[in-house]
Amino acid sequence: MLPEGEALARTPTGDYYRVRHAVPADKVSLSPLKKRRGIAYAKLEKVLQASPHRVDPACPVAARCGGCALQYVQANAQASIKSAWVKHAFSPVFHHETDWQAVVHRPFDKVTQRRRVRWQVCVDELGVHLGFFAHQSHAVVTTPYCMVLTEVLNRLRQALEVCFSVSPEHAPESVYAVQLHDGVHLVLTYEKKIDADIFSLPQSLSMPVQYWQRCGLSLKPISYPIRLLSDILPTSKTVIALNIGPDDFVQGQRLGNESMIQQVLTWSKGATRVVDLFSGVGNLSLPLAASGMRVLGAEVNTASVRAANSNAKRLNLDAHYEQADLFKNFDVSGFVGADVLLIDPPRKGARNICRLLPRLMPQCVIFIHCDVNSAHVDALEMLKQGYRLKALRALDLFPYSGHVESMSLWER
């Protein structure tokens, strides 16, 4: 099973194909598809001999939806597969003293469901439907209930479908929602501006909803009074509440985010000065500041920088965040000599930051990766810069998907 959730199938003649919905140790019949970017793909036609890890998918649209690639894989086998992806990515730098933590399998329940979603909208003769793109297609797959989402988001989707089916001409192109501790940010995206007063939005839900309308780069509230919504994060002493806006990034699973913060707190114990690059709204570093550390962060998104500084000021924390494009040359002088350098880059990784380590000179580095391919590249660069992998942890924040998070601790 390959990262992203495709299986690698080998034919009796020694040819290899990537195929969806196959499971390791399956024996299957395939139909070759066209190559894409030099990679051979095939369609699974029939399972001739099922793997002991194969299960019937719990989701009725698993075969069509592009979201959950591992629905056919037994839950505890998913944990082993994702752990193997992480360990393989770091294998060139892994050594016998590396403290390794594999994905901990736990039953799928409400605390492991996703709290963040983007629905695509389709309109037909039966009304308006919110769903997900089919695999490598713009066709929208709908289902009455999405098992990986929270109950609040499922109820919200149903209410929106009823609302927009009354006036389908006002339906948005897509809908983004994120469920926080005290409410839901919901963003309706349109090609052209629309008067939100001409339709009524669902209000009778179990949590407050703050509605927003996006058109191009413009984002404006369409429900009043505007609700400030927050996320509750652990610290070494207590918990803190971070105000989160509709465009601020949060991890898609609450429990996974808390586990990630707890690991950062453990690995940073005893530090006094922390530098947080790709800091976002301070999700990982403001809990460190609330634990008594001094934090300096940098992030390219100006709205996130503004939110992080606002939260730091409101909570009276010793933390400051600056705007900087970390994929280009930037002034590193203020970030030199940290006890802990925290790096949480987007999917393409942070090779540029790794190459700056001789100038940044941190005591240790904590890396968070959401892509095992970029993690592999960054790990090789860390080794080249003289760093040693002290600890490695795999986390599954997206059960049933082909994604896994890794956290790594490096020292010189």
C-alpha positions in Angstrom: 0.0 0.0 0.0 1.5 3.3 -1.1 1.1 6.7 0.6 -2.2 8.4 -0.5 -3.9 5.0 -0.4 -3.2 3.3 -3.7 -1.9 -0.3 -3.8 1.0 -1.4 -5.9 0.0 -4.5 -7.9 2.4 -6.9 -9.6 1.4 -9.1 -12.5 2.8 -12.6 -13.2 4.8 -11.0 -16.0 6.5 -8.6 -13.6 4.6 -5.4 -14.6 3.5 -3.0 -11.9 0.3 -1.0 -11.6 -1.1 1.4 -9.1 -4.7 0.5 -8.3 -7.4 1.9 -5.9 -9.3 -0.2 -3.4 -6.9 -3.2 -3.5 -5.5 -4.4 -0.1 -2.1 -5.8 0.6 -2.1 -9.6 0.0 -5.2 -9.5 -2.2 -5.2 -11.5 -5.4 -7.1 -9.6 -8.0 -7.9 -9.2 -11.7 -7.1 -5.8 -13.2 -7.8 -3.8 -16.4 -4.9 -1.5 -17.4 -5.7 2.2 -17.7 -3.9 4.9 -19.5 -0.6 6.0 -18.1 -0.4 9.3 -16.3 2.9 11.1 -16.0 4.7 7.8 -16.9 2.9 5.9 -14.1 0.9 2.8 -15.0 -2.6 2.6 -13.4 -5.2 -0.2 -13.5 -8.8 -0.7 -12.5 -9.7 -3.4 -10.0 -12.2 -5.7 -11.8 -12.6 -8.5 -9.3 -11.1 -9.8 -6.0 -10.1 -13.4 -6.7 -8.7 -14.1 -3.3 -9.3 -11.6 -0.4 -6.5 -10.5 1.9 -7.1 -11.2 5.6 -6.9 -7.4 6.0 -9.8 -6.7 3.6 -13.2 -5.6 4.9 -16.4 -4.4 3.4 -16.4 -0.6 3.4 -18.6 1.0 6.1 -19.3 3.9 3.7 -21.9 3.2 1.0 -20.1 5.5 -1.5 -16.6 4.3 -0.8 -16.1 3.0 -4.3 -16.9 6.4 -5.9 -15.9 9.1 -3.4 -12.4 10.4 -3.6 -12.0 11.0 0.1 -11.3 7.8 2.1 -8.9 5.6 0.2 -8.5 3.0 2.9 -12.1 2.0 3.5 -11.4 -1.5 2.3 -8.6 -2.0 4.9 -9.1 -3.4 8.4 -8.8 -0.6 10.9 -5.9 -2.0 12.9 -4.1 -2.8 9.6 -4.5 0.9 8.7 -2.4 1.8 11.7 0.4 -0.6 10.7 0.3 0.6 7.1 0.5 4.3 8.0 3.2 3.7 10.6 5.3 1.9 7.9 4.9 4.9 5.6 6.5 7.1 8.2 9.2 4.7 9.2 10.1 4.1 5.6 10.3 7.9 4.9 12.8 8.3 7.7 14.7 5.0 7.2 17.9 6.7 5.9 18.2 8.6 9.1 16.7 6.1 11.6 19.1 4.4 14.0 18.9 2.0 16.9 18.7 4.9 19.5 15.7 6.6 17.8 12.7 6.7 20.0 10.0 5.3 17.7 6.2 5.7 18.3 3.9 4.0 15.8 0.3 5.0 15.2 -1.8 4.0 18.1 -4.9 2.2 16.9 -8.1 3.2 18.6 -11.7 2.6 17.8 -13.2 5.2 15.4 -15.5 7.4 17.5 -16.7 11.0 17.9 -13.3 12.3 19.2 -11.5 10.9 16.1 -14.1 12.3 13.6 -13.1 15.2 11.4 -14.2 18.7 12.4 -13.2 20.4 9.1 -14.8 19.8 5.7 -15.2 21.3 2.2 -18.4 20.3 0.4 -18.9 20.7 -3.3 -22.4 21.7 -4.3 -24.5 20.2 -7.1 -28.1 21.1 -8.2 -30.4 18.7 -10.0 -34.2 18.1 -10.4 -34.4 16.8 -6.8 -32.8 19.8 -5.2 -29.4 20.9 -3.9 -26.9 18.4 -2.6 -23.6 18.8 -0.8 -21.0 16.2 -1.4 -17.4 15.4 -2.4 -15.6 15.1 -5.7 -15.3 11.6 -7.1 -11.7 10.3 -7.5 -9.9 12.4 -10.2 -13.3 13.9 -11.3 -15.4 17.0 -10.8 -18.5 14.8 -10.5 -20.0 15.3 -7.0 -20.7 12.2 -4.9 -23.4 12.6 -2.3 -24.5 10.5 0.7 -27.1 11.0 3.4 -24.4 10.7 6.1 -20.6 11.0 6.1 -19.1 8.6 8.7 -15.8 10.5 9.1 -17.4 13.9 10.0 -18.8 15.0 13.3 -22.5 14.7 14.0 -22.7 18.5 14.1 -21.3 18.9 10.6 -23.6 16.1 9.3 -26.6 17.9 10.7 -25.4 21.2 9.3 -25.0 19.7 5.8 -28.6 18.3 5.9 -30.0 21.7 7.0 -28.1 23.5 4.3 -29.4 21.2 1.6 -33.0 21.8 2.8 -32.4 25.6 2.9 -30.9 25.8 -0.6 -33.3 23.4 -2.2 -36.0 26.0 -1.5 -34.1 28.5 -3.6 -31.5 26.6 -5.7 -30.6 29.7 -7.7 -28.9 31.0 -4.5 -26.9 27.8 -3.8 -23.1 28.4 -3.5 -20.4 26.6 -5.5 -18.8 25.1 -2.4 -19.2 25.2 1.4 -16.3 25.2 3.9 -17.0 24.5 7.6 -14.8 24.1 10.7 -16.2 23.1 14.0 -14.5 24.7 17.0 -15.1 24.5 20.8 -18.0 27.0 20.9 -19.4 27.1 17.3 -18.9 26.5 13.6 -17.4 28.9 11.0 -19.2 28.2 7.7 -18.1 29.9 4.5 -20.3 29.9 1.4 -18.2 30.5 -1.8 -19.8 32.2 -4.9 -18.5 33.3 -8.3 -20.4 36.5 -7.9 -21.6 38.4 -4.9 -25.1 37.6 -3.8 -27.4 39.3 -1.3 -27.5 36.9 1.6 -30.6 38.6 3.0 -32.8 37.1 0.2 -32.5 33.6 1.8 -32.6 32.3 5.4 -29.8 30.2 6.7 -30.2 27.4 9.2 -30.1 28.5 12.8 -31.6 25.8 14.9 -28.5 23.6 15.4 -26.8 22.3 18.5 -23.9 24.8 18.1 -23.9 28.5 17.0 -22.9 29.0 13.4 -21.1 32.1 12.1 -21.8 32.4 8.4 -19.5 34.0 5.9 -19.6 34.7 2.2 -16.5 34.4 -0.1 -16.3 35.9 -3.5 -12.8 35.9 -5.0 -10.5 37.3 -2.4 -13.3 39.0 -0.5 -14.6 37.4 2.7 -17.4 39.0 4.6 -19.8 38.0 7.5 -23.4 37.4 6.6 -24.7 36.6 10.1 -24.8 39.2 12.9 -23.7 39.8 15.6 -20.4 38.3 14.5 -19.4 35.5 16.8 -15.8 35.1 18.0 -15.2 31.3 18.0 -12.3 29.6 19.8 -10.3 26.4 20.0 -9.3 25.0 23.5 -5.7 23.9 23.6 -3.7 22.1 26.3 -0.6 23.6 28.0 1.7 22.2 30.7 -0.3 24.1 33.3 -3.9 24.4 32.2 -5.8 25.1 28.9 -6.0 28.2 26.8 -8.7 29.4 24.3 -7.4 30.6 21.0 -9.7 32.8 18.9 -9.9 31.2 15.4 -11.2 33.0 12.3 -12.8 31.4 9.2 -9.5 31.4 7.2 -7.2 30.3 10.1 -5.8 26.8 9.8 -6.7 24.2 12.4 -6.0 20.5 12.4 -8.9 18.5 11.1 -9.2 16.3 14.2 -9.5 17.7 17.7 -7.9 14.7 19.5 -5.0 14.5 17.1 -4.3 18.2 17.5 -4.2 17.9 21.3 -1.9 14.9 21.0 0.4 16.8 18.7 0.5 19.8 21.2 1.2 17.4 24.1 4.1 15.9 22.2 5.6 19.3 21.4 5.3 20.2 25.1 7.1 17.0 26.2 9.9 17.5 23.7 10.3 21.2 24.6 10.4 20.6 28.3 13.1 22.8 29.9 13.3 25.2 27.0 13.1 29.0 27.5 13.2 30.3 24.0 11.3 28.8 21.1 11.2 29.8 17.4 8.1 28.7 15.5 8.4 28.8 11.6 5.2 28.3 9.6 3.5 29.3 12.8 -0.1 29.8 11.5 -2.2 31.2 14.3 0.2 29.8 17.0 -1.6 26.5 17.4 1.6 24.7 18.5 3.7 27.6 20.0 1.1 29.6 22.0 0.7 26.6 24.4 4.5 26.7 24.9 4.2 30.4 25.6 1.4 29.7 28.1 3.8 27.2 29.7 6.3 29.9 30.4 8.5 29.9 27.3 9.3 32.9 25.1 8.2 32.5 21.5 9.1 34.2 18.3 7.2 33.0 15.2 7.0 33.6 11.4 4.3 32.9 8.9 3.6 34.1 5.3 -0.2 34.6 5.8 -0.7 38.1 7.2 -4.2 37.3 8.6 -2.7 34.3 10.6 0.1 36.5 11.9 -2.4 39.1 13.0 -4.5 36.4 14.7 -1.5 34.9 16.5 -0.4 38.3 17.8 -3.9 39.2 18.9 -4.2 35.9 20.8 -0.8 36.4 22.4 -1.8 39.9 23.6 -5.2 38.8 24.8 -3.7 35.9 26.8 -0.8 38.1 28.1 1.8 35.7 26.7 5.5 36.4 25.8 5.0 35.6 22.1 5.4 37.6 18.9 4.8 36.7 15.3 6.2 38.2 12.1 5.2 38.0 8.4 7.8 36.3 6.3 7.9 34.1 3.1 9.8 31.1 4.5 10.3 29.6 1.0 12.4 32.6 0.0 15.3 34.5 1.5 14.3 36.2 4.7 16.0 38.0 7.6 17.0 35.2 10.1 18.8 37.4 12.6 15.9 37.4 15.1 15.5 33.7 14.9 19.0 32.6 15.8 20.0 30.4 18.8 16.6 29.1 19.9 16.4 26.3 22.4 13.8 24.7 20.2 13.1 25.4 16.5 9.6 24.3 15.7 8.9 23.7 11.9 5.4 22.9 10.7 5.5 23.4 6.9 2.8 22.8 4.2 2.9 19.6 2.1 5.9 20.6 0.1 8.1 20.6 3.2 10.8 23.0 4.4 14.1 22.2 2.6 15.0 25.9 2.5 14.7 26.2 6.3 16.9 23.0 6.7 19.6 24.7 4.6 19.5 27.7 6.9 20.2 25.7 10.1 23.9 26.6 10.1 22.8 30.2 10.5 19.8 29.5 12.8 21.8 27.3 15.2 19.0 25.9 17.3 19.7 23.4 20.2 17.1 21.1 18.8 14.5 20.9 16.0 10.9 19.6 16.1 9.5 18.9 12.7 5.8 18.2 11.8 5.1 16.8 8.4 1.8 16.1 6.7 3.4 14.4 3.7 5.8 11.5 3.9 7.5 12.4 0.6 8.5 15.9 1.8 9.4 14.4 5.2 11.9 12.1 3.5 13.5 15.0 1.6 13.7 17.2 4.7 15.1 14.3 6.8 18.0 13.8 4.3 18.7 17.5 4.4 18.7 17.4 8.2 21.3 14.6 8.2 23.4 16.6 5.8 23.3 19.6 8.2 24.7 17.4 11.0 21.5 16.6 12.9 20.6 13.2 14.4 17.0 11.8 14.6 16.4 11.5 18.4 12.6 10.6 18.2 10.0 9.9 15.6 6.2 9.6 16.0 3.5 8.7 13.5 -0.1 10.1 14.1 -3.3 9.3 12.2 -5.4 12.4 12.2 -7.4 11.3 9.2 -8.7 7.7 9.7 -9.6 5.8 6.5 -7.7 8.4 4.4 -4.3 7.9 2.7 -2.7 10.5 4.9 -0.5 10.3 7.9 1.3 12.9 10.1 4.8 12.6 11.4 6.6 14.3 14.2 10.4 14.2 14.5 12.9 15.5 17.1 16.4 16.3 16.0 19.5 17.2 17.9 23.1 17.9 16.9 
